[in-house]
């Protein structure tokens, strides 16, 4: 894991061109002007705002560097999951691997001051590294992520429970691993060895969406990413995402987005709008 302040060297952190990383990122803006595009969704930067970026998600940063203030937190899942013996920890957090709600949170000053205190402690510990520092850093990171999960869940009126039935978190993991090939509720029920009713009840309690809605929203995001950030044809995208024919992809996209894939690409590809 690592944590830096933007004001130290802001040019390191931002690029208007699409980027991906293989680790988790949280961009925290105490003061800044601009916007961040995450998987095609344009989000305005506000005071005391947090942007949650999962591995391999596309992002573009259009930010005025003058007077910027904030933090950039990065970490690998293994830094926490191996130590705590919980491989599903990052899937328990509502703001990661979530295509239903914005990857954005703005905090009140009191809540932000609480989180900022923990972040400054992490920076101090990194700069004054000792043999027990990994334990302190893991504790501070675990606290910060869990506290943010409560605040995020409260903001979007979803469950903050990170210790409910592990099947729901396993479903989130399987969705990320299999969305390009598996699109039906039945396929995920089979992988999890549960009934459709059981899975739907758990998913709806945790997210307020049905299992089918979760899968469809995640598949739509995958299609949008391909349309926006690649030059593949509709047929190639349909093949790569395991649609039996391009027309099925087009029908699905129109149903979800009220726009055909070609028009979406013309409107948004390589466009800051």
N, C-alpha and C positions, 0 to 999 in steps of 0.2 A: 504494500500500500504506500501511498505518498499523498502529501497535502501541501499545496502552495497557495500563497496570496497572489491575486491577480496584479496588484500594484507593483510587485517585484519585477516582473517581466511579462507584461500582458501579451506581447507579440507571440509568445510561445503557444498560447492556448487557443487562438481563434483563427479560423480560416473560412472565407466565404465559399470555398469549393467543398463539395460533398466529401465527408470523411467517415471512416469507421475505425473502431478500435476493438481489441479482443478482451477488454476489461470493462468493469463498471466505472461510470463517471457520475459525479454530482457536481454541477456548476452552481455556485452560490453567489448571487449578486446582491451586495449590500447597497451599492450605488452603480448605476450604469445606464446607458441609453442604447437601444437597438433591439434586435430580435434574433431568435434561434429557430431554425427549421429542423424539425425532428421527423424523419420519415414522411416528409411532405406536408407536415402541419406547421404552420408559422405561428410562433408564440412570442408575444411581446415581453421584453424584460422589464420587470418592475422592481421597486425597492424591496429588499429582503426576500428575493425570489429564488427558488430552487428549481433546477432542471435535472431530471433523472434519466440517465442514458444507459441502456443495457448493452452488452457486447454485440457488436456487428450491426447496430442501428446506424442509419445514415443521419448525419447532422451537418448543417451549414451555419456559420456564425456571422451575422452582420451587425457588428458592434462598434460603437464609438469608443476608442481607447482612452480618450481624455477624461481624467477624473474617475476612472473605473476603480472600484473597490469591491473585494470579495475573495472567495476561496475556490480552489479546484481540487476536489477529492477524487482519487482514483484507487481502485483496489481490485484484486483478483478474488473470486469466490472462495478459492482454497484457503486464503489467509484466515478466514473465519470458519469455514465449514469443516476443515480438517481438525482444527483445534477443538471445536465444540462438538465434533462428531455428528454434524447435521448437514448432510449433503444438499438438503432442500432449503437451507436458510434463506438464500436470496429469493427463492420462489415464494417464500412466506411474506415478503414485503410487497405491499399493494402497488407501490409506485414503479417497480421493475416488472418487465414482461406483462405489460398491461396495455391492451389496445382499445379498451373501453373508455378510459378516462385520460385527461391530459397528463403529460409527464411534467407537470408544473405545479408548484405550490408557492403561495405567497404568505409569509408569516407576519403576525402582529409584532410590534417592537419587543414586547416582553418575551414572547416565545423565541424570537430570533436571537435575543441576547443570551438566552439559555443555551441554544445550540452553538452560538459563536464562542462561548466560554469553553465548551468541549473541544471545538476545532482548534482554538488557540493552545489548549493543553496538548493536543496531538502534535502541533508544530513544535512546541517547546520540547516535547519528548523526543521527536526526531532529531532536533538540533543538539540535544544533550543525551545522546543515546548511551544506555548502560545495559548490563547483561539481563536485567529484568524488563527492559523496555518493550519487547514483543508482547508481554502479558498486559502491560498498561495500555499499549496501543490497541490491542484487540478489545480490551474492555471499553475504552473510550469510543472506538468505532462501533462496537456492538450497541452501546448505549445510544449513540447519535442516530444510527440507522433505525433502531427500535422506537426511539422518541419521534423521529420524523414519520415513521409508519403510523403512529397514533394520530399525529397532526394531519397527515394526508388523508387518512381514513375518515376523520371527523369532517374535514373540508368537503369531501365528496360523498359523505353519508354512506360509507361502506364499512364492512367489518374490519376492526383493527386486530382481530384475533389471529395471532401467529402460531398458536398451539392447538388449533382444531385438527380434525381428522387429516392425516398426512396424505390421504388420497387426493384431496383438492390441490395440494402443492405438487404431487406427482403428476397430476393432470396438466398443470401449467408447464412442467418440465417436458412432458411428452408432446405437448402442443408445439413447443419451440423446436423440438427435435424432428417432428414428423409432419408439420403443417404443409410441406411441399408435396407430400405423397398421400396423406390421410386427411379427408375432409368430412367424415361422417361421425355422428355421435356413437354409432355402433362400433366403429373401429377403435375408438378410445375406450369404450366400455370393455371391449375384448382385451385390450392391452392392460387395463387396470383390474380386470376380473370382477367387475361390478355390473349391476343392472343399470339400464337407462334411467329408471326412476331414482335409484340411489345416487347416481352421479349428478343428475339434474337438481336434486334436492340440496346436495352439498354445494354445488356451484352457485345456485341461486341465493342461498343463505350467505355465502361469502362475497358475492359480487353484485347481486341484484339482477343478474342476467341469466338466461337459460344457457345450457351447454351448447346448443346449436348456435345461439347468438354469439357466444364467445368464439367458437370455431369460425363462424362466418366473418366476424370482425377481424380476426387474426389473418384469415385467408385474404380478405380484401386489402389489408395492409401490405401483405406480401406482393400482391398484384400491383398495387400502387408503386411500391418500391421498384419493381421491375420496369414499369412504364416510365417512371420518372427518372431513374438513374441508369438505365441501360438502353441500348439500341436494338434489342431483340424485337422480332416481329411478334404479333399477337399469337401466331401459330407456335412460335418457339416458346413463348411464355406459357401457353396452354400445355405444351408438351412437358416443359420443365416442372410445372405444377400439377401434373398428373390429371389434367382434364382429358376426357375421352376425345373431345374435338374442340376446336377454337370457338365454335358457336356457343358451346356450353359455358365457357369462360365469359364470353360477351354477355350472355343472358344473365349470368350471376352478377356481373359487374353493374349492369344497368339496373337490376333489381336493388342492389345495395346502394348505388351511388347516384342513380337517376341520370346517368350520363354514360355514353359508350366509351370503351377504352381508348379508341383513337382520338376522340375529342378531349378526353382527360390528358392524354399525352401532349396534344397540341397546346393545351392551355397551360400546363404546368412544367413540362420538361425543360430543364435548364433555365427556369424563370423564377425570379425572386418573389413573384406575386403569390 
